[in-house]
Amino acid sequence: MRKIKIAATQMECTWNTDENIQKAEELIRQATGEGANIILLQELFETPYFCQQQKFEYMKLATPVENNKAILHMQKLAKELQVVIPVSFFERTANTAFNSVAILDADGTNLGIYRKTHIPDGLPYAEKFYFSPGDTGFQVWNTAYGKIGVGICWDQWFPEAARCMVLQGAEILLYPTAIGSEPNLNIDSKPHWQHCMQGHAAANMVPVVASNRIGTEIDGTEMTFYGSSFIADHHGTILKQADRSTQMVLVQEVDLDQNAMERREWGIFRDRRPEMYQTIITHGK
């Protein structure tokens, strides 16, 4: 059996990028100390969630892949600790900016970039002001410890994204996230947020890892991020869950070969009927 350990983390972010990167390193080292092989950090952890407001000055935060401080730092750390680290960052390429993740393998190699496909709009998630819709498509990376698929925050609400990644062979789905209070809606979206991803795990029979940020961030508006990072198994059951406000590391062992055997036995991919799903493509265009 192919058993590995996956980890979710959560932390509070400030405007001191170096401190945020150092804090992320401490969480990674803690997870590695507990045997983790693949470690997920939250979305855009280098800074506070600047998308609360539409400010041209924040566009200066975007960096090319090769110049990003977090990626350069985590490449060295991944190689030292022999762990896989997807790194969320604000990417600048030519005249375009993306909400992206660099997939760092256990030898520090950058396997590639995923750019967030679904971009939310409307305060306090004014991401369309900063990010172009991703052009990479949904991808799967064959890391040292298994094949992973990565979506970013709003991507996690779309079952099509999860299914596309698992159809390409993803054995684990990872979702770095920044979500919290909804001042314009006056709701607590935390249960819905978790249930949605639990459904992806159950429908595709793969584990899901979600890492969210914590803390209250004030920038004209005020948001309190509700943490609650979690790891769900291939049946959608939450095995490990953080609270809403504490910096935490969650580590869980999974058996990728056992999961693969159950997917085959259950027959959900054998019995798919893609030719019957055209409504997904054509409806609402």
DORODREN-931281 format. One record per residue (C-alpha): residue in one letter; x, y negated, z negated. Coordinates in Angstrom, 3 decimals. Each point is the difference from the previous one (the first is absolute). Example, Ala and Ser with C-alpha at 12.3 -4.5 7.8 and 13.67 -1.06 7.14 Angstrom:
2
<rec a, <12.300, 4.500, -7.800>>,
<rec s, <1.370, -3.440, 0.660>>,
% end
This chain:
285
<rec m, <0.000, 0.000, 0.000>>,
<rec r, <1.165, -3.564, 0.756>>,
<rec k, <-0.485, -1.938, -3.219>>,
<rec i, <0.932, -3.680, -0.265>>,
<rec k, <-0.812, -2.843, -2.375>>,
<rec i, <-1.705, -3.190, 1.137>>,
<rec a, <-0.176, -3.237, -1.974>>,
<rec a, <-2.185, -3.102, -0.186>>,
<rec t, <1.147, -3.192, -1.708>>,
<rec q, <-1.541, -3.312, -1.003>>,
<rec m, <1.455, -3.281, -1.229>>,
<rec e, <-0.573, -3.732, -0.329>>,
<rec c, <1.716, -2.362, 2.449>>,
<rec t, <1.391, -3.530, -0.372>>,
<rec w, <1.617, -2.503, 2.375>>,
<rec n, <3.449, 1.306, -0.934>>,
<rec t, <0.623, 2.471, 2.819>>,
<rec d, <3.208, 1.376, -1.482>>,
<rec e, <-1.774, 0.776, -3.280>>,
<rec n, <-2.838, 1.728, 1.859>>,
<rec i, <2.443, 2.168, 1.932>>,
<rec q, <1.854, 0.842, -3.205>>,
<rec k, <-3.249, 0.918, -1.727>>,
<rec a, <-0.920, 2.235, 2.947>>,
<rec e, <3.404, 1.676, -0.277>>,
<rec e, <-0.601, 0.705, -3.686>>,
<rec l, <-3.313, 1.685, 0.851>>,
<rec i, <1.653, 2.052, 2.727>>,
<rec r, <2.745, 1.123, -2.363>>,
<rec q, <-2.599, 0.934, -2.592>>,
<rec a, <-1.943, 2.022, 2.583>>,
<rec t, <3.192, 1.701, 1.183>>,
<rec g, <0.809, 0.857, -3.603>>,
<rec e, <-3.308, 1.877, -0.080>>,
<rec g, <0.933, 1.894, 3.151>>,
<rec a, <-1.833, -2.063, 2.620>>,
<rec n, <1.033, 0.494, 3.631>>,
<rec i, <-2.328, -2.495, 1.739>>,
<rec i, <-0.682, -3.264, -1.845>>,
<rec l, <-2.600, -2.586, 1.007>>,
<rec l, <0.246, -3.696, -0.841>>,
<rec q, <-2.884, -2.443, 0.333>>,
<rec e, <-0.773, -2.329, 2.901>>,
<rec l, <2.162, -3.139, 0.450>>,
<rec f, <1.762, 0.451, -3.343>>,
<rec e, <2.753, -2.551, 0.718>>,
<rec t, <-2.321, -2.893, -0.914>>,
<rec p, <-3.430, -0.730, -1.430>>,
<rec y, <-2.885, 0.691, 2.395>>,
<rec f, <0.348, -3.242, 1.958>>,
<rec c, <-3.023, 0.697, 2.221>>,
<rec q, <-2.347, -1.524, -2.565>>,
<rec q, <0.579, -3.318, 1.768>>,
<rec q, <0.679, -1.121, 3.559>>,
<rec k, <3.330, -1.791, -0.295>>,
<rec f, <2.412, -0.460, 2.873>>,
<rec e, <2.907, -0.096, -2.452>>,
<rec y, <-0.613, 3.652, -0.899>>,
<rec m, <0.646, 1.035, 3.598>>,
<rec k, <3.669, -0.660, -0.765>>,
<rec l, <-0.073, 3.088, -2.231>>,
<rec a, <0.007, 2.284, 3.045>>,
<rec t, <3.326, 1.624, 0.902>>,
<rec p, <1.286, 2.285, 2.758>>,
<rec v, <0.449, 3.630, -1.022>>,
<rec e, <3.787, -0.246, 0.058>>,
<rec n, <0.039, -3.019, -2.344>>,
<rec n, <-2.594, 1.038, -2.550>>,
<rec k, <1.464, 0.063, -3.518>>,
<rec a, <-2.320, 2.736, -1.289>>,
<rec i, <0.714, 2.354, 2.896>>,
<rec l, <3.768, -0.489, -0.215>>,
<rec h, <-0.081, 0.576, -3.750>>,
<rec m, <-2.269, 3.052, 0.166>>,
<rec q, <2.010, 1.631, 2.782>>,
<rec k, <2.978, 0.183, -2.351>>,
<rec l, <-2.208, 1.229, -2.834>>,
<rec a, <-1.705, 2.670, 2.122>>,
<rec k, <3.401, 1.341, 1.056>>,
<rec e, <1.369, -0.064, -3.548>>,
<rec l, <-3.019, 1.759, -1.533>>,
<rec q, <-0.859, 2.130, 3.061>>,
<rec v, <-3.633, -1.078, -0.013>>,
<rec v, <-2.466, -1.231, 2.628>>,
<rec i, <-1.187, -3.600, -0.489>>,
<rec p, <-2.541, -1.745, 2.247>>,
<rec v, <0.703, -3.746, -0.348>>,
<rec s, <-2.790, -2.518, 0.609>>,
<rec f, <1.152, -3.380, 1.344>>,
<rec f, <-1.031, -3.136, 1.924>>,
<rec e, <1.583, 0.544, 3.415>>,
<rec r, <1.050, -2.661, 2.482>>,
<rec t, <0.775, 1.004, 3.567>>,
<rec a, <0.469, -2.722, 2.621>>,
<rec n, <-3.129, -2.190, -0.286>>,
<rec t, <-2.165, 2.604, -1.697>>,
<rec a, <-0.424, 1.089, -3.618>>,
<rec f, <-1.324, 3.278, -1.351>>,
<rec n, <-0.872, 1.641, -3.301>>,
<rec s, <2.352, 2.961, 0.321>>,
<rec v, <1.562, 3.017, -1.701>>,
<rec a, <3.504, 1.338, 0.634>>,
<rec i, <0.284, 3.752, -0.586>>,
<rec l, <3.306, 0.702, -1.747>>,
<rec d, <1.088, 3.625, -0.026>>,
<rec a, <1.984, 1.684, -2.760>>,
<rec d, <3.318, -0.853, 1.675>>,
<rec g, <-0.899, -3.694, 0.253>>,
<rec t, <-0.852, 0.169, 3.694>>,
<rec n, <-2.859, -2.221, 1.157>>,
<rec l, <-2.156, 2.485, 1.903>>,
<rec g, <-2.193, -2.734, 1.437>>,
<rec i, <-2.562, -2.729, -0.604>>,
<rec y, <-3.756, 0.181, -0.410>>,
<rec r, <-1.907, -3.258, 0.505>>,
<rec k, <-3.362, -0.406, -1.736>>,
<rec t, <-2.787, 0.710, 2.470>>,
<rec h, <-3.045, -1.435, -1.771>>,
<rec i, <0.445, -3.604, -1.143>>,
<rec p, <-2.589, -1.389, -2.457>>,
<rec d, <-1.274, -3.548, 0.154>>,
<rec g, <-1.700, -2.361, -2.408>>,
<rec l, <1.270, -1.373, -3.292>>,
<rec p, <1.621, 1.263, -2.128>>,
<rec y, <1.237, 2.487, 2.630>>,
<rec a, <0.833, -2.497, 2.763>>,
<rec e, <2.401, 2.363, 1.756>>,
<rec k, <-0.957, -0.888, 3.565>>,
<rec f, <1.629, -3.381, -0.607>>,
<rec y, <3.363, 1.702, -0.538>>,
<rec f, <-0.020, 3.361, 1.775>>,
<rec s, <-0.685, 1.156, 3.530>>,
<rec p, <-1.776, 3.365, 0.316>>,
<rec g, <2.555, 2.787, 0.065>>,
<rec d, <1.144, 1.362, 3.352>>,
<rec t, <1.733, 3.199, -1.129>>,
<rec g, <-3.048, 2.231, -0.251>>,
<rec f, <-0.331, 2.577, -2.750>>,
<rec q, <3.163, 2.029, -0.369>>,
<rec v, <1.445, 2.927, -1.908>>,
<rec w, <3.579, 0.282, -1.236>>,
<rec n, <1.837, 3.254, -0.556>>,
<rec t, <1.898, -0.839, -3.184>>,
<rec a, <2.391, 2.148, -2.021>>,
<rec y, <-2.929, 1.158, -2.153>>,
<rec g, <-2.899, 0.275, 2.400>>,
<rec k, <-2.029, -1.818, 2.627>>,
<rec i, <-1.587, -3.210, -1.264>>,
<rec g, <-2.522, -2.446, 1.391>>,
<rec v, <-0.212, -3.568, -1.286>>,
<rec g, <-2.880, -2.478, 0.147>>,
<rec i, <0.029, -3.428, -1.620>>,
<rec c, <-2.787, -1.182, -2.333>>,
<rec w, <-2.964, -0.889, 2.278>>,
<rec d, <0.938, 2.997, 2.184>>,
<rec q, <-1.051, 2.212, -2.892>>,
<rec w, <-3.672, -0.805, 0.566>>,
<rec f, <-0.021, 1.530, 3.489>>,
<rec p, <-0.393, 3.792, 0.268>>,
<rec e, <1.163, -0.134, 3.614>>,
<rec a, <3.459, -1.097, -1.162>>,
<rec a, <0.367, 2.895, -2.424>>,
<rec r, <-1.214, 2.538, 2.554>>,
<rec c, <2.352, -1.330, 2.698>>,
<rec m, <2.984, 0.480, -2.289>>,
<rec v, <-0.973, 3.499, -1.114>>,
<rec l, <-0.678, 1.040, 3.599>>,
<rec q, <3.638, -0.900, 0.668>>,
<rec g, <1.126, 2.257, -2.824>>,
<rec a, <0.058, -2.244, -3.075>>,
<rec e, <0.186, 2.105, -3.166>>,
<rec i, <-0.366, -2.962, -2.387>>,
<rec l, <-1.714, -3.373, 0.462>>,
<rec l, <1.502, -3.054, -1.706>>,
<rec y, <-1.757, -3.344, -0.474>>,
<rec p, <1.905, -3.006, -1.423>>,
<rec t, <-2.644, -2.459, -1.203>>,
<rec a, <-0.783, -3.459, -1.380>>,
<rec i, <-3.620, -0.157, -1.161>>,
<rec g, <-1.745, -1.478, -2.989>>,
<rec s, <-2.782, -2.285, -1.100>>,
<rec e, <-2.420, -1.253, 2.634>>,
<rec p, <-0.781, -3.614, -0.984>>,
<rec n, <-2.264, -0.525, 3.014>>,
<rec l, <-1.943, 3.248, -0.405>>,
<rec n, <-0.090, 0.351, -3.792>>,
<rec i, <0.412, 3.782, 0.088>>,
<rec d, <2.427, 2.566, -1.370>>,
<rec s, <1.166, 1.880, 3.088>>,
<rec k, <2.302, 2.376, -1.884>>,
<rec p, <-2.312, 3.077, 0.008>>,
<rec h, <-0.879, -0.461, 3.673>>,
<rec w, <3.688, -0.485, 0.829>>,
<rec q, <0.961, 3.280, -1.627>>,
<rec h, <-2.973, 1.994, 1.293>>,
<rec c, <0.778, -1.002, 3.561>>,
<rec m, <3.532, 1.386, -0.145>>,
<rec q, <-1.104, 3.063, -1.930>>,
<rec g, <-2.271, 0.677, 2.969>>,
<rec h, <2.971, -0.184, 2.387>>,
<rec a, <1.835, 2.537, -2.154>>,
<rec a, <-2.958, 2.366, -0.128>>,
<rec a, <-1.031, -0.320, 3.661>>,
<rec n, <3.540, 0.551, 1.265>>,
<rec m, <1.198, 2.284, -2.812>>,
<rec v, <3.208, -1.940, -0.710>>,
<rec p, <1.168, -1.791, -3.162>>,
<rec v, <-0.431, -3.775, -0.120>>,
<rec v, <2.201, -2.461, -1.908>>,
<rec a, <-1.100, -3.601, -0.606>>,
<rec s, <2.155, -2.673, -1.678>>,
<rec n, <-1.640, -3.286, -0.984>>,
<rec r, <1.361, -3.095, -1.733>>,
<rec i, <-0.950, -1.322, -3.434>>,
<rec g, <-0.179, -3.414, -1.634>>,
<rec t, <-1.835, -3.285, 0.518>>,
<rec e, <1.291, -2.254, 2.762>>,
<rec i, <-1.095, -3.643, 0.294>>,
<rec d, <0.477, -1.957, 3.210>>,
<rec g, <-2.915, -2.362, 0.381>>,
<rec t, <-2.215, 3.042, -0.510>>,
<rec e, <0.500, 2.640, -2.657>>,
<rec m, <0.197, 3.749, 0.500>>,
<rec t, <0.472, 2.761, -2.545>>,
<rec f, <1.314, 3.142, 1.644>>,
<rec y, <-1.465, 3.127, -1.553>>,
<rec g, <2.851, 2.479, 0.347>>,
<rec s, <-1.590, 3.437, -0.410>>,
<rec s, <2.609, 1.552, 2.291>>,
<rec f, <-0.635, 3.701, 0.410>>,
<rec i, <0.942, 3.323, 1.526>>,
<rec a, <-2.782, 2.221, 1.368>>,
<rec d, <0.433, 3.612, 1.053>>,
<rec h, <-1.095, 1.566, 3.303>>,
<rec h, <-3.524, 0.467, -1.378>>,
<rec g, <-0.325, -3.685, -0.881>>,
<rec t, <0.306, 0.548, -3.751>>,
<rec i, <1.974, -2.724, -1.798>>,
<rec l, <2.868, 1.745, -1.795>>,
<rec k, <1.798, -3.071, -1.328>>,
<rec q, <-1.348, -3.530, -0.474>>,
<rec a, <1.473, -3.193, -1.423>>,
<rec d, <-1.951, -2.554, -2.002>>,
<rec r, <-0.931, -3.471, 1.225>>,
<rec s, <2.740, -2.055, -1.606>>,
<rec t, <3.112, 1.980, -0.967>>,
<rec q, <3.201, 0.419, 1.983>>,
<rec m, <0.076, 3.734, 0.645>>,
<rec v, <1.475, 2.907, 1.900>>,
<rec l, <-2.055, 3.070, 0.884>>,
<rec v, <1.669, 3.220, 1.162>>,
<rec q, <-1.804, 3.101, 1.253>>,
<rec e, <1.204, 3.267, 1.504>>,
<rec v, <-1.738, 1.215, 3.147>>,
<rec d, <0.454, 3.179, 2.029>>,
<rec l, <-0.019, -0.951, 3.671>>,
<rec d, <0.008, 3.607, 1.261>>,
<rec q, <-2.937, 0.937, -2.229>>,
<rec n, <-1.890, -3.050, 1.238>>,
<rec a, <0.714, 0.938, 3.631>>,
<rec m, <-1.251, 3.527, -0.587>>,
<rec e, <-3.255, -1.301, -1.495>>,
<rec r, <-0.513, -2.371, 2.959>>,
<rec r, <0.319, 2.954, 2.366>>,
<rec e, <-2.283, 2.188, -2.083>>,
<rec w, <-2.678, -2.690, -0.312>>,
<rec g, <-0.129, -0.500, 3.776>>,
<rec i, <-0.821, -3.718, 0.101>>,
<rec f, <2.549, -0.684, 2.739>>,
<rec r, <-0.857, 3.185, 1.894>>,
<rec d, <-3.666, -1.005, 0.141>>,
<rec r, <0.446, -3.621, 1.038>>,
<rec r, <-1.960, -1.108, 3.102>>,
<rec p, <1.853, -3.065, 1.357>>,
<rec e, <-2.139, -0.066, 3.134>>,
<rec m, <-3.026, -0.726, -2.207>>,
<rec y, <1.547, -3.010, -1.726>>,
<rec q, <-0.086, -2.520, 2.845>>,
<rec t, <-2.414, -2.199, -1.924>>,
<rec i, <2.901, -0.982, -2.243>>,
<rec i, <1.737, -1.501, 3.036>>,
<rec t, <-2.941, -1.477, 1.876>>,
<rec h, <-2.476, -1.131, -2.657>>,
<rec g, <0.159, -3.653, -0.994>>,
<rec k, <2.422, -1.085, 2.725>>,
% end
